[in-house]
Amino acid sequence: MNSLYTLDASELTTKGLNKEIQELANFHPYLRLVNPMSRHNIGIGLPPNLELCIEGSAGYYCAGLNTRATVTVTGDVSWGVGECMSSGHVTVGGYAGTSAGAAMLGGLIHIKRDAGPRTGVAMKGGCIVVGGLIGAHAGLEMRACQKK
């Protein structure tokens, strides 16, 4: 049976934190990250099928390059959440800054409150659901992918 593993980020550098997440994911498919301190670049390029819960707020580029991982942030995120993700699911419990889901190819981003300007800029696929308001230029340069 797989259990939830808790990782405390308060004493780790961003590089060390992401390395620790990658290593722990080999043994613990359910990770809980506490004390993220709005750190930038948390959870970039996560392994498939990992479920990561970030308790608190994250900085910019959280969960970028996501491929089949599930990421939940209980607080807010800065700009670029889920940038270039190809699949998977990202949930933001609070607000998201500029360019949420920029250049995403697939997957789902759910922002429970407001999202900043340029949400979904240059999207090529996927879905972004925003529970509140969206800033200017949402979906700018969005492109539809055609399947052959």
Phi, psi and chi 1 to 4 in degrees:
 res  aa     phi    psi   chi1   chi2   chi3   chi4
   1 MET       -  133.6 -178.9  174.2  157.1      -
   2 ASN   -86.0  136.1  -64.3  -42.4      -      -
   3 SER  -116.5  162.4   61.0      -      -      -
   4 LEU   -76.3  128.5 -178.8   68.4      -      -
   5 TYR  -109.0  132.6 -176.1   89.9      -      -
   6 THR  -102.5  129.7  -59.9      -      -      -
   7 LEU  -118.1  127.4  174.1   62.2      -      -
   8 ASP   -95.1  118.2 -172.9  -16.0      -      -
   9 ALA   -86.8   -4.9      -      -      -      -
  10 SER   -61.8  -28.6   62.2      -      -      -
  11 GLU  -105.9    7.2  -60.8  -64.6  -38.5      -
  12 LEU  -107.5  146.9  -63.1  168.8      -      -
  13 THR   -75.3  167.1   64.5      -      -      -
  14 THR   -60.8  -44.6  -59.5      -      -      -
  15 LYS   -62.5  -44.9 -175.8  176.2 -179.0  178.9
  16 GLY   -64.7  -37.7      -      -      -      -
  17 LEU   -63.6  -49.1  171.7   59.7      -      -
  18 ASN   -65.3  -36.2  -77.8  -42.6      -      -
  19 LYS   -64.3  -41.9 -176.8  178.1  179.0 -173.4
  20 GLU   -64.5  -42.0 -170.6   76.3   16.9      -
  21 ILE   -60.6  -46.5  -69.4  170.4      -      -
  22 GLN   -60.1  -44.1  -67.4  -76.1  -14.9      -
  23 GLU   -68.9  -43.5  -70.4  174.5    2.2      -
  24 LEU   -65.4  -30.8  -73.1  169.2      -      -
  25 ALA   -61.5  -22.6      -      -      -      -
  26 ASN   -67.6  -24.0  -67.9  -40.7      -      -
  27 PHE  -120.0  -20.5  -53.1  101.3      -      -
  28 HIS  -131.8   99.6  -55.6  -78.7      -      -
  29 PRO   -74.3   -7.5   24.6  -30.8      -      -
  30 TYR  -122.1  109.3  -52.4  100.4      -      -
  31 LEU  -117.0  140.0  -64.4  177.2      -      -
  32 ARG  -117.9  122.0  176.1  177.0  162.4 -113.4
  33 LEU  -106.5  120.6  178.9   65.8      -      -
  34 VAL  -110.7  156.9  -64.3      -      -      -
  35 ASN    57.5   51.3  -60.5  -44.9      -      -
  36 PRO   -70.4  -20.6   26.5  -33.8      -      -
  37 MET    53.1   36.4  -58.1 -178.0  -61.1      -
  38 SER    55.0   30.2  -62.2      -      -      -
  39 ARG   -66.6  144.0 -168.7  172.4  -75.9  130.0
  40 HIS   -81.2  157.6  -54.7  -53.5      -      -
  41 ASN    61.4   33.5  -55.7  -50.4      -      -
  42 ILE   -79.5  132.0  -63.9  175.4      -      -
  43 GLY    72.1   42.9      -      -      -      -
  44 ILE   -84.2  131.1  -56.7  -62.9      -      -
  45 GLY    60.6   46.7      -      -      -      -
  46 LEU   -66.8  151.4  -66.1  171.8      -      -
  47 PRO   -68.9  151.9   17.0  -21.8      -      -
  48 PRO   -57.6  146.6  -20.8   30.4      -      -
  49 ASN    70.0    6.2  -56.1  -42.7      -      -
  50 LEU   -75.5  140.7  174.3   67.0      -      -
  51 GLU  -113.7  113.5  -68.9 -172.8   27.8      -
  52 LEU  -116.8  124.4  173.6   64.5      -      -
  53 CYS  -110.6  117.1  179.0      -      -      -
  54 ILE   -98.7  111.3  -59.8  169.3      -      -
  55 GLU   -89.4  102.2  -68.4 -169.1    2.1      -
  56 GLY   127.9 -158.1      -      -      -      -
  57 SER  -104.5  152.8  -66.1      -      -      -
  58 ALA  -123.4  154.3      -      -      -      -
  59 GLY   -82.1 -149.1      -      -      -      -
  60 TYR   -77.9  156.9   51.5   71.3      -      -
  61 TYR    59.6   29.2  -60.3  120.0      -      -
  62 CYS   -64.1  136.6  178.2      -      -      -
  63 ALA    60.2   31.3      -      -      -      -
  64 GLY   -72.1  156.5      -      -      -      -
  65 LEU    56.7   34.1  -58.2  170.4      -      -
  66 ASN   -71.1  134.3 -170.9   13.8      -      -
  67 THR  -133.8   96.9  -55.1      -      -      -
  68 ARG    69.3   14.9  -66.7 -171.4   -4.2 -118.6
  69 ALA   -93.6  158.7      -      -      -      -
  70 THR  -114.5  121.5  -61.0      -      -      -
  71 VAL  -122.8  129.9  179.4      -      -      -
  72 THR  -121.5  126.3  -58.5      -      -      -
  73 VAL  -112.2  120.7 -178.7      -      -      -
  74 THR   -76.2  -22.9   62.2      -      -      -
  75 GLY  -104.9 -142.0      -      -      -      -
  76 ASP   -96.2  165.0  -57.4  -32.9      -      -
  77 VAL  -131.6  155.8  -66.4      -      -      -
  78 SER   -86.3 -155.8 -173.2      -      -      -
  79 TRP   -71.9  157.0   69.2   74.4      -      -
  80 GLY    75.4   21.5      -      -      -      -
  81 VAL   -60.6  134.4   64.5      -      -      -
  82 GLY    67.3   22.1      -      -      -      -
  83 GLU   -62.2  135.1 -177.2 -176.5   42.0      -
  84 CYS    61.0   23.1  -65.2      -      -      -
  85 MET   -73.4  144.8   68.6 -176.1  -86.0      -
  86 SER  -106.4  -22.4   60.0      -      -      -
  87 SER  -166.1  174.7   58.6      -      -      -
  88 GLY   106.3 -169.1      -      -      -      -
  89 HIS  -143.7  128.6 -172.2  156.5      -      -
  90 VAL  -124.3  127.8  176.9      -      -      -
  91 THR  -118.6  131.3  -60.6      -      -      -
  92 VAL  -114.5  120.1  177.8      -      -      -
  93 GLY   -74.3  -19.4      -      -      -      -
  94 GLY  -118.9 -129.9      -      -      -      -
  95 TYR   -98.4  154.9  -60.5   93.9      -      -
  96 ALA  -123.7  140.3      -      -      -      -
  97 GLY   -78.1 -161.4      -      -      -      -
  98 THR   -59.1  146.7  -60.0      -      -      -
  99 SER    61.3   37.5  -59.7      -      -      -
 100 ALA   -60.6  132.5      -      -      -      -
 101 GLY    70.2   22.7      -      -      -      -
 102 ALA   -59.5  132.4      -      -      -      -
 103 ALA    57.4   26.0      -      -      -      -
 104 MET   -72.9  148.6   70.1 -174.5  -78.0      -
 105 LEU  -104.8  -24.2  -58.8  168.3      -      -
 106 GLY  -172.4  179.8      -      -      -      -
 107 GLY    93.4 -171.4      -      -      -      -
 108 LEU  -134.9  132.0  172.5   65.9      -      -
 109 ILE  -118.0  125.8  -62.7  176.0      -      -
 110 HIS  -117.9  114.0  178.2 -159.1      -      -
 111 ILE  -107.5  115.8  -59.3  163.6      -      -
 112 LYS   -75.2  -23.0  -67.0 -171.4  175.2 -178.4
 113 ARG  -115.3 -139.2  -63.4 -142.5  169.7  173.6
 114 ASP   -83.8  156.4  -60.8  -17.9      -      -
 115 ALA  -124.8  145.0      -      -      -      -
 116 GLY   -74.5 -176.2      -      -      -      -
 117 PRO   -63.8  158.1   17.1  -24.4      -      -
 118 ARG    64.4   24.4  -60.4  176.0   62.0   84.2
 119 THR   -59.7  129.7  -66.2      -      -      -
 120 GLY    74.3   17.3      -      -      -      -
 121 VAL   -59.9  133.0   64.9      -      -      -
 122 ALA    59.8   27.4      -      -      -      -
 123 MET   -63.2  142.9  -84.6  179.0   70.4      -
 124 LYS  -119.1   -2.8  -65.2  164.7 -171.7   70.8
 125 GLY   174.6  177.8      -      -      -      -
 126 GLY    90.2 -171.5      -      -      -      -
 127 CYS  -145.4  137.6 -176.9      -      -      -
 128 ILE  -122.4  125.4  -59.4  174.8      -      -
 129 VAL  -115.0  123.9  177.5      -      -      -
 130 VAL  -118.7  126.0  178.6      -      -      -
 131 GLY   -81.2  -13.6      -      -      -      -
 132 GLY  -122.4 -137.8      -      -      -      -
 133 LEU   -88.4  156.6  -57.9  173.2      -      -
 134 ILE  -123.4  138.7  -59.7  176.3      -      -
 135 GLY   -71.6  179.7      -      -      -      -
 136 ALA   -62.3  155.2      -      -      -      -
 137 HIS    64.4   26.7  -53.3  -65.1      -      -
 138 ALA   -61.9  134.6      -      -      -      -
 139 GLY    73.9   12.0      -      -      -      -
 140 LEU   -57.3  133.1 -177.0   70.4      -      -
 141 GLU    60.1   26.8  -62.0 -178.8   23.2      -
 142 MET   -67.0  140.2 -175.5 -175.6  -67.3      -
 143 ARG  -126.6  138.4  -58.9 -155.5  173.1   24.6
 144 ALA   -88.4  131.9      -      -      -      -
 145 CYS   -83.8  137.9  -68.6      -      -      -
 146 GLN  -107.7  130.2  -65.5 -179.6  -15.2      -
 147 LYS   -90.3  137.8  -65.2 -175.2  179.7 -176.4
 148 LYS   -98.3      -  -65.1 -176.6  179.7 -171.0
